[in-house]
Amino acid sequence: MKEKLSFGKIILRPLEPEDIDLLYQWENNTEIWEVSNTKTPFSKHILAQYLLESAKDIYETKQLRLVIETTENKPVGAIDLFDFEPFHMRAGVGILIHNSDDRKKGYAGDALHALSNYAFEFLGLRQLYANITSDNWGSIQLFEKSGFTRSGIKKDWIKTFSGWKDELFYQKFLG
């Protein structure tokens, strides 16, 4: 299965207990709260509980978070499947490359490719989807380059400190 969880310059791996400090840093970065729909900080206690839950099967939790590592074993981000719907054969995708120095290096595109392969070949999914604010040009370019197509728009969907933002709905049909 390892070849299905790697592509190009990255490897996707499950969360490990020793990732708690990394998760603490990522989840409490207020600069990304808007895209992650987070409003409050996470304690290490809550994150430790989350790590325990992450060992459960995707069919039980309806979600899966994987760490994106370079081939040199450097963790650069995370990719999530959420709202997993095995009957409807679909799931949402969220992705984070945390440090700006690690962005624009192909890690996110490689991670989306590996996750798409895994979702199709191992989970039997028919499609993946993503919700992206209309001003998030980096994510729009990433998902379009990765084969996602814009199929809808939710007007004034995301409330921010500076006003309302539209949210774009992207889909990718697998297989």
C-alpha positions as semicolon CSV with decimal commas, in nm:
position;residue;x (nm);y (nm);z (nm)
1;M;0,000;0,000;0,000
2;K;0,295;0,235;0,050
3;E;0,312;0,319;-0,322
4;K;-0,052;0,434;-0,302
5;L;0,030;0,669;-0,014
6;S;0,321;0,837;-0,185
7;F;0,369;1,034;-0,501
8;G;0,649;1,250;-0,634
9;K;0,818;1,431;-0,348
10;I;0,584;1,326;-0,065
11;I;0,466;1,039;0,152
12;L;0,133;1,041;0,335
13;R;0,143;0,880;0,677
14;P;-0,096;0,843;0,970
15;L;-0,074;1,065;1,275
16;E;0,155;0,940;1,551
17;P;0,155;1,030;1,923
18;E;0,484;1,218;1,875
19;D;0,305;1,454;1,633
20;I;0,133;1,634;1,922
21;D;0,374;1,932;1,922
22;L;0,339;1,964;1,545
23;L;-0,041;1,953;1,567
24;Y;-0,034;2,205;1,852
25;Q;0,166;2,445;1,633
26;W;-0,050;2,392;1,324
27;E;-0,392;2,400;1,490
28;N;-0,315;2,709;1,698
29;N;-0,182;2,920;1,411
30;T;-0,445;3,195;1,392
31;E;-0,335;3,285;1,037
32;I;-0,501;2,969;0,904
33;W;-0,811;2,966;1,125
34;E;-1,024;3,124;0,854
35;V;-0,961;2,842;0,605
36;S;-0,988;2,571;0,871
37;N;-1,308;2,718;1,018
38;T;-1,146;2,732;1,363
39;K;-1,247;2,989;1,623
40;T;-1,069;2,878;1,941
41;P;-0,725;2,740;2,028
42;F;-0,669;2,371;2,101
43;S;-0,503;2,244;2,418
44;K;-0,250;1,961;2,410
45;H;-0,500;1,756;2,612
46;I;-0,767;1,794;2,341
47;L;-0,512;1,717;2,070
48;A;-0,396;1,405;2,259
49;Q;-0,759;1,286;2,263
50;Y;-0,783;1,361;1,890
51;L;-0,470;1,154;1,828
52;L;-0,632;0,860;2,010
53;E;-0,946;0,898;1,799
54;S;-0,741;0,916;1,479
55;A;-0,649;0,550;1,522
56;K;-1,014;0,455;1,462
57;D;-1,135;0,341;1,124
58;I;-1,251;0,601;0,869
59;Y;-1,583;0,414;0,843
60;E;-1,643;0,488;1,212
61;T;-1,515;0,846;1,237
62;K;-1,604;0,960;0,880
63;Q;-1,271;1,139;0,861
64;L;-0,900;1,074;0,809
65;R;-0,603;1,302;0,862
66;L;-0,266;1,217;0,716
67;V;0,066;1,396;0,762
68;I;0,239;1,510;0,444
69;E;0,608;1,431;0,469
70;T;0,885;1,494;0,220
71;T;1,087;1,195;0,106
72;E;1,347;1,320;0,358
73;N;1,090;1,256;0,639
74;K;1,023;1,626;0,704
75;P;0,656;1,691;0,793
76;V;0,533;1,988;0,589
77;G;0,158;1,969;0,635
78;A;-0,155;1,762;0,656
79;I;-0,429;1,642;0,424
80;D;-0,775;1,544;0,542
81;L;-1,068;1,347;0,418
82;F;-1,384;1,463;0,595
83;D;-1,760;1,404;0,562
84;F;-1,673;1,058;0,433
85;E;-1,987;0,911;0,274
86;P;-1,926;0,549;0,169
87;F;-2,282;0,503;0,040
88;H;-2,260;0,812;-0,181
89;M;-1,893;0,731;-0,253
90;R;-1,759;1,080;-0,179
91;A;-1,558;1,279;0,075
92;G;-1,437;1,634;0,129
93;V;-1,069;1,723;0,111
94;G;-0,876;1,979;0,312
95;I;-0,504;2,045;0,284
96;L;-0,244;2,248;0,470
97;I;0,118;2,321;0,389
98;H;0,202;2,503;0,709
99;N;0,520;2,703;0,650
100;S;0,520;2,947;0,361
101;D;0,877;2,834;0,281
102;D;0,739;2,488;0,197
103;R;0,467;2,618;-0,035
104;K;0,495;2,628;-0,415
105;K;0,727;2,325;-0,410
106;G;0,474;2,072;-0,541
107;Y;0,407;1,905;-0,206
108;A;0,034;1,988;-0,202
109;G;-0,022;1,873;-0,561
110;D;0,164;1,549;-0,495
111;A;-0,039;1,496;-0,176
112;L;-0,368;1,550;-0,362
113;H;-0,256;1,301;-0,626
114;A;-0,164;1,037;-0,365
115;L;-0,485;1,095;-0,170
116;S;-0,697;1,072;-0,486
117;N;-0,535;0,737;-0,570
118;Y;-0,596;0,609;-0,217
119;A;-0,958;0,732;-0,213
120;F;-1,036;0,561;-0,544
121;E;-0,839;0,239;-0,514
122;F;-0,876;0,160;-0,142
123;L;-1,193;0,340;-0,031
124;G;-1,383;0,299;-0,358
125;L;-1,481;0,665;-0,374
126;R;-1,629;0,812;-0,690
127;Q;-1,556;1,176;-0,613
128;L;-1,377;1,421;-0,387
129;Y;-1,482;1,778;-0,320
130;A;-1,332;2,093;-0,172
131;N;-1,472;2,420;-0,039
132;I;-1,245;2,718;-0,112
133;T;-1,300;3,087;-0,041
134;S;-1,310;3,291;-0,360
135;D;-1,002;3,494;-0,262
136;N;-0,779;3,191;-0,191
137;W;-0,600;3,197;-0,527
138;G;-0,330;2,952;-0,422
139;S;-0,584;2,684;-0,333
140;I;-0,796;2,754;-0,640
141;Q;-0,491;2,706;-0,864
142;L;-0,382;2,395;-0,674
143;F;-0,719;2,221;-0,696
144;E;-0,779;2,317;-1,060
145;K;-0,431;2,194;-1,155
146;S;-0,510;1,871;-0,966
147;G;-0,819;1,800;-1,177
148;F;-1,091;1,956;-0,962
149;T;-1,362;2,153;-1,143
150;R;-1,560;2,442;-0,999
151;S;-1,924;2,337;-0,989
152;G;-2,085;2,591;-0,759
153;I;-2,065;2,903;-0,548
154;K;-2,208;2,981;-0,207
155;K;-2,262;3,358;-0,184
156;D;-2,159;3,539;0,136
157;W;-2,098;3,199;0,297
158;I;-1,795;3,271;0,518
159;K;-1,804;3,549;0,776
160;T;-1,466;3,710;0,845
161;F;-1,351;4,007;1,050
162;S;-1,341;4,213;0,731
163;G;-1,680;4,106;0,593
164;W;-1,834;3,819;0,401
165;K;-1,667;3,590;0,147
166;D;-1,806;3,364;-0,120
167;E;-1,714;2,996;-0,102
168;L;-1,647;2,801;-0,420
169;F;-1,739;2,433;-0,450
170;Y;-1,495;2,212;-0,641
171;Q;-1,537;1,845;-0,742
172;K;-1,309;1,580;-0,885
173;F;-1,446;1,259;-1,029
174;L;-1,208;0,970;-0,970
175;G;-1,120;0,672;-1,184
